[in-house]
Amino acid sequence: MNLFLLLFIFVHCLTSKAENPEGYIEDVFVKTKIGPVNGFVAQLSPEFQADVFLGIPFAKAPVEVLRFEKPQPLDPWTTPLQAKTLPKGCYPHDLSGLSEKFFSDDCLYLNIIRPHNQTNKPKSGYPVLVWVHGGGYEVGATFFYGYKTIGFNFASRDLLVVSIQYRLGFTGFASTGDSEMPGNLGYWDQTAAFKFLKNNIAEFGGDPENIIAFGLSAGGASTAALSISPASRNLISKSIEMSGAVFANWHASEQVVQVTDELAKALNCPPVTESKKLKKCFKSKTPKEFLEAVQKIGNARFDVNLLKFHPRIDGDFFPLDFPELIKSAPKKPTMMGFTDQEAGYFNIMGLSKSLNAFIIPKETFQQFSLKNFTDFIETIVAPEKVFGSKAPEVQKRIIDFYLRNVEKDYKGLLKTYSNLLSDLWFTIPGLWTARAKTEAGWPVYLYFNDYYNKQMFGDDIPVKGSMHANEYPYMFGIFAIAPFEFNEEDKKIQSVILDTIAQFAKTSNPSTETFTWPSTTQEKPFINALIRPDPIVQDSLLKETLQFWDQITKEYDFDIIRGTHKPTGKTKDEL
């Protein structure tokens, strides 16, 4: 999403409470267990009206003594809450040139949208589709999505749709690596939101026994995490995990502890080894001081783990490693997958600049050489530091695998580079998650999305495909990559995406009247839906690539995908 569009959304959505929201018709009132809520009826299309409730708190504001602490339950209220304004976002780790006035530490709010005409409401209530936004655990807010398009696309399909916020970056995921600041506060915030919905959504017409965690990118990894953590897994009935998986290095790594130590130094706070003093110091610092400190230490990482702030296996939210949690958790339906050119969003299109150090400027595309590609593998993916004397062997195997049948001009090399990054960040972690859940008996519906509108890319873009967040135009009306006019094929694929999500929410199976989507099985662990205007089923998915990374991971001590030294559990930085 470009800066001008963001600014438009901010100005458009964060209006004075004295003004009626866009599409306003009249007020609507709900009495919940915790207090009364006053929302509004909105005209979301000529044919569809929705009841909208914006900015409902789900936990106490994490301010003052509650900063850097787990979210606390709300106190009941008696005066009707005026839920007509989208809330301010949680502080990102980088403002990207935007004003601080759009963000606040007081940010633990959610938004609820339901059909106004409830003729088709099931006796048990509407399925509750809960959007957990992405943004690399470092940026994002519900006002990016608003309420009109998300409301129309999903509530008009007889769903109750919710969007939630959670603490990000330094406030949500900084960690000292011990019990004083174990990290994952953003995950505890997400859990608090689902707990609030479990207890109160029936009053809004939702089914508390059918709450679906739904997200993409860090949101997809979040929904995967929520489905397996003992803290949250009983609060949801199923998960939709798009372009994000728990096995990705950027999802969980001890590297966040080192980053917290660097942040502490930039803030003139004690080191992580003095965690109590560090936490007290952090509580005394303003958001502005944190933002300035992040600029000092750098807001992104040029590594397989591209993020600075993210979750970790903390012994609390994650008491065990992910394979063990998947085996022990209740087996709940999962809809998950990824696109065919995920990484092109980052390195070719240069998007998400605040958390992306992989941007290749357009004017340098033609200078991208074989040496650039091999240097990246030798210095970043499989360096001597982590593989020792076996490094040349590992490097050669990776280089040979990715350069097989590839034209060695800049276009071929850039596509190969994007393929490698896609595999490291999304493809292999996703396939590992699908396999682990399938082997543990979870109902898994796997997809692969290779459709894209060709209007998105000019002739000067050497890598084209369905990139990261390519579902956004169809789900939210947000053109994350580049704007284009919907053609007939786009309208068809929008129906495919929205209808399969709606069917999964309602029935735990994404099959529609015109398309049967099979779940994975022990015999066919990677059977999947190929998402196109006319979707088809294919029996396998990226078989050679998966076999290659399985073999590399099995044969060597360092797990490149997860970023850990298997014998010791150490990260690349610790070796």
N, C-alpha and C positions, 0 to 999 in steps of 0.2 A: 504494500500500500504506500503510495507516495505521500510526501509531507503535506502537499496542498490538500489532498483528500482527508488526511488526518485532521488538519486544522479545520476543514469544513465540518467534519463530524463533531469535533469538540465544540465549535461555536453553535452548531445546530442542536446538539443534544444537551449541553450544559447550560440550559436557559434558566432564567429566574423562576423561582417557585411561584411567583405571582402570575406567570403566563401559563395558559393552557398548553399542554403538549400537542405535538402535531397529530392531527386526526381525531382530536378530542371530541366526544359527543356528550358524555355526561359522566358523573361520578358512579363508582360501584364500590360496595362496602362488604368486607369479610371480617368475621370475628374469629380469631384464632385462639388457641389455648394460651398463648403468651400475651395477646393483646389485639385490639381492633386495628384494621388496616383499611385505608381509604385509597382506592385506585381509580381508574377511569376506563370507560369504554372508548375504543379507538376504531376508526374506519381504516382498515389496513388495505382494502381494495374495494372497488365498487360493489362487490358481492359479499365481502367478508368483514365482520366486526369481531374484535377480540376484547376481552377484559385484561387490562394491563396493570401490573403492580411493580413499581420501580423503586429500587433502593431500600429493600427490606433488610434490616440488620439480622445476622444469624449468630453473632457472638459479640461480646463486649469489645469496644474499640481498643485495639492493642496500643495504647498510648500510655505515657508516663511510666508507672511501675510495671505495666503490662507489656511494655516493649520488650522484644526478644524473649517472650514467654509464650507458652501454648495458649490458644484461644480459650477464653472463659465463657461459660453459659450466660445468656442474657438474663437481666431482671425483667419480670413482666411489666407491661405498661397498661394504662387505662385510657389515656387520651388517644383518640384515633391517630395512627401514624399516616401522614400524608405521603403516599407512595406514588408520586407523579413525576419524579425527576431521576434520571440516571445518576448513579453515584460517582464520586470521584474515584479514580483508579488508585491502586496501591503503587507506591513509588517504584519506578523501574530503576535499573542500575545505571541508566543513561537517559537523559531527557531528550536526546536527539534534536536539540534546538527548541523544544517546546517549553512552555511556561510551567513553573511549579504549581500554579494555581489549579491545574487540572488533576493534581494528585494529592494524596493525604495519607498519613499513617492510619487515620480512621477510615478504613476502606473495606471492612468485612461485611459486604452486602451482596444480596442476590436480587434478581428480577424474575417475575413470574408472568407468563402470558398464557391465557386459556381461551377457548372459543366462547364467544358471548352467547350464541345460540347453542344450548347444551342438549338439544334433542337427541343427539347420537352418543351422549355420555354413557359408558357402560355402568352397570350397577355398582361395580367395584371402584369406579372412578377412572379418569383418564390415565393412560400410561404417562409417566413423568420423565421427559427427556431432558437431561441436565447437561448443558454445554459447559465444559471446562476449557477455558481458552488456552491457546498455546502462546509462544513467545520465548521459548528457551528458558523458562523459569525466571526470566529477567525483565521482560516487558509484557504488556498486554493489559486489557481492561474490558469490562462489559460494554463500555460506550463505543468501542470499535464496531460492535455488532448492532447496537441500537435495539429497537423492538419491532420495527415495521416489517422488514423482510424476513427476519428469523421467525417472527410471529406468524406471518402469512404462510410461509413455506411449510411450517411444522404444525402450528395450531389448526390450520385449515384442514389438516389430515387427521383431525380428532386426537391430537396429542396436547398435553400440557407441557410447555417448554420453559425451561429455567436456564438462566445464565448466572454464573457465580464468579466471585473474585477471591484472590488469595494473595498473601504477602509474597513478594518477589525479591530476587537479587539478594542484596546484603541484609534486608530485614527478614526475608523468608527462608534463606538457605545457607547463610553463613554458619560456620561450625568450628568449634575448637577441638572436635574429635573426641570429646569426653562427655560425661553426663551433665556438665554445666551448660554447654551449648551444643547438644548433639546434632543440631540442624533439623531440616525437614519441617520447619514451622509452616511453610506453605502447604505441605501435605496434611498437617494437623488442621489447618484452616479449611481445606477442602473437605476433610472428614467432618468438621463442625457444621459445614453447610449441608452435607448429606444427612447428618443427624437432625438438624433443624427441619429439613424437608420430611424426613421419616416421621417426625412428631407432629408436623403441622400441615402437611400438604393435603390431607383429606378435607380440611376446611376450605381449600381452594378448588376442590373437585378432583384432586389427583388420587391415584391409587398408591398408598404407601408400601404395598407389596410388589409394585412394579415400577421401580425407580432405575432408570438406565443412565449410567455414566457414559458420556459422549464427548470425545475430544480429538484434536489433530495436533501433530508435532509434539511439543511438550504436553499438550492436552491429551494426546493419544497415549503417551507414556504414563501420564497421570492416571488415566482411567484404567490402564493395565495395572498400575501400582495399587489403586483403590480396590481392584478385584481380588488381590492376594494378601494385602496387609490385614492382620487380625484386628486392627483398629477400625477398619472401614468395610471389610468385605461383606459383613452382614447387613450393611445399610443399603446395598444395591442389589438388584436382581440380575443384571447383565451389563456388559460393557461393549462400547464401540471404540476401537483403538485404531485410529487413522494415522499413518505415517509417524509412528512413535512407538518404541518398545523398551521394556525394562532392561534388556540385555545390552543396550547401547552404552558406550563409554560415556557419552554426554549426559545420560540419564543418572548414573550413579557412580561416583568416584571419590576416593579420599583426597583427590587433588583440591577439593574445595577447602580442606583444612589449611593447606599451604596458602591458598588465595586469601583466606581469612587472616592468616598471619601477616601477609603482605599488606592487607587492608588496615590491620591494626597498627602496623608501623607507619603507614601513611597518615593515620589519624593521631599519631603520638600516643597510642594506647599500649598496654603491656602485651607481650606475645601470647600465643595460644597455650604455651606451657604454664602460664599464670591465668587460667581460664576465668576464675571468679573475678579477678581484677579487670580482665579484658571485658567481660560482660558488663560490669559496672561502668566502665569507661564508654562502651558502645551506647549504653542507655543515656549517657550524658551528651552525646553528639547529635547534632541536628541533621535532618535529611540533606540539607545543602552541603554540610561537611562531608557526609558519606559520598555524595555525588562527585564532589571535588576529589576525594581520595580515590574513587574508582578511575577517574581520569588519569591520576598519577600512576596507578598500577596497570592500566590498560583494561579496556572493557571486553576484549575477546582474545582467544587463544588460537594460534596457528598450529593446530595439533589434531589428532584423531578426536580428542575431546575438545571441541571448539568453544565450550562454554566456561565461564569463570565461576558462576554460582549455579548450583544444581543439587539434587538430593544425594544422599549417601546411605549405605547400609549401616544403620546407627544402633542396632540392638534394641530398638524401641518401636518405632513405626515399622521397621523391618527387623524383626528379631532373628531372622535367618536369611540366608541367601535366597535368591529368587527361585532357583530350581526346587529347593525344599518347600518354599511357600506355595508354589504352584501345585506341588504334590499334596500338600496338607489342606489347602483351602477348599471350601465347597465348590463343586463343579458347576459353574454358571455359564450360560451361553455367551459366546464372544464373537463379535463381528470385527474383522481386522484386515489390514492390508496396507498397500503403498502404491506409489506411482512408478513409472518406468524411468523418469529422469529427475529424481528428487533433488540431487545436489546442484543441478543446473540453476536452480533458484538462487543459490548462494554464490557459486563461483563465476557463472556466465552472466546471469542477470544482475548480480551484485546487490541483492535485496537483503533486508534485515541487517543493515549496516552496523547497528549498535551492538550486535553480537556475532559479527561475521568478519573474520580476518582473511577469508579465502577469495575475496573479490579480485577478479582479473579485469583490469580496465579494458574497455572495448578497443581502445587505440593500440593495445599491446597484444591482441589476440594473435596476430600473424607472427609475433615473435615467440610464441609458445613453442618450445622445442622438445626433442626427445630428451635432452639433458635436463630440462625443467621437470619432466615427468620422472625420470629415474632418480634425480636428486631428491625429489619429494619422498620417494619410497626409501631411499638410503638414509636420509637424515630424519624423517618424521615417522614413517610407517614402521620401518624395521631397522632402527639404528643399532650400531655396534654397542651402544650403552646398555641396551636391554637384551640383545641376542649374543653378545660376545663374539667368539670365534665362529659361530654359526650364522652371523649376520650376512656375509656375502651369499651364502646358500639360500637363505630366506628371501633376500632381496631379489636374487635371480629368479627364483620360483614365482614371485609376485609379478615381476617385470615380464617374464615370459608368458605368464597366463594372460595378463591384460593386454599385451601387445600382439597376441595371436590374431592373425587375419585382420590386422588394422593397417590402414594407410598411415604412413609416417609423416603426412603433412600436418599443418597446425590444426586443421579441422578434425582429423582423425584422432590426434593426440589430445585435443581438448575434450572430445567426447569420451575418450578412454579415461581421462582424468576425472571427469564427472561420473562415469560409471563406477570407478574405484571409490570415490567419496560416497556415492549413493549406497554402495554395498557396505562400507564401513559404518555409516551413520544410520541407515534405515533398513536396507534389504535383508542383510544377514541377521541383525537383531530381531527383525520381524519374523523371519522364517524360524529362528530358534524358539521364539515365543510360541508360535503356532504349533511347532512340533512338541514342545514341552507340555503345552496344554492338551494337545491331542493324546499324547502318550499317557497323561494323567486322567484321561476320561472326560475332559471338558468338551461340550459341543462347540466346535469352532467353524466359523464361516469365513473363509479366506478370500481376499480379492486382490486383483492387480489391475491398475487403471493406466492404460496407455493412450487414452483419448485426449486430444487437445485441439483447440481452434487455431488454425494456421494464421489468423489475423494477429495473434499475439506477438509474432516474431517477424522482424524485418529480415531482408536478405543478408544483413551484416551480422546476424546471430548464427554462429556456426553449429551450435548444439540446440536442437529442438526436441520437444517431447512434452509429456505430461509431467510438469515439475511440481515441486513441493507446494502445497496449498492450492493445487489446481482445482480442488472441489469447492473452493470459497465462492467463486461467482455463482455457482449453482445452488449452494446452500444459503448464502448470506447476501448475495449481490455485491460482494467485495471483490474487486479485481486485483488480487494480490500480485500478479505477475505483470499484466498489461491489459488495458481495456479493449473490449471487442464487442461487436453487436452479435446478439444471439442469432444463429441461423437455425434451420430446422433440425440439424443434428444436435446442436446445443440444447434445444428444447427437449429432444428425446432423451439425451443423457441426463438432463436435469430431472426428468421424471424417473429415470432409472435410479439415480442416487437418492432422491427424496422418498420414492415409493418403497425401495428396499429398506431404508432406515425405518420408515414408518411401520412396515410389516414386521421387522425385527423387534421393534419396540412393543408391538401389540401381541405378537405370537411367538417370539423367540426364534423365528425363522424368517430370513429376509426374502424368501421366495414370493413372487407376485403371481397374478393371474396369467401372465405371459412368459414368465421366466422361472424355472425351477433351479434353485441354488443349493447344491448338496453341501453337507458338512464334511469336514475332513474325517478320515477314518484311519485305523491302524494300517490298513492295506494301502490307502491312498492319503497319506498325511499332508500332501500339498495340492490336493484337488482344489480348484479355485474358480471364482467367477472373473472372467475378463470383462472389465467394465468398459463398455462401449455403447453407442446409441442402440445397438442391437446386441446385448451381451451374450456371451457364450461360456461354456464350461470347458476348462482344460485340466488335464490330469496331473500335471506337474508344473513347477514354477522355478525357473532359474536353476535347474538341476545341476549343471556343471559348476556354476559359481558356488552354490551351497556345498557341493562335494569338495571343492577346492579349499574353502575356508574351514570346513570341518577337519580336513586333513592337516592343514597348517596348524590349527588350534590344538589338535591331538598330538602332533609330533614335537612341538617346541614348548618350552617352559613359559614363555610370555604369550598371553592371550591378547592379540591385537584388537579384537572387536571390543572386549570389555576393558582393556587397558590395565590388566593386572598380571603380576608375576605369580603363576599358579603355586609354586612351592611356598612362597612367603606372603602372598596377598598384597605385595607392595606395588605402588604405581610406578610409572616411568620416572617420575620426578624423585622417587625415593630410592631408586636403584643406583 
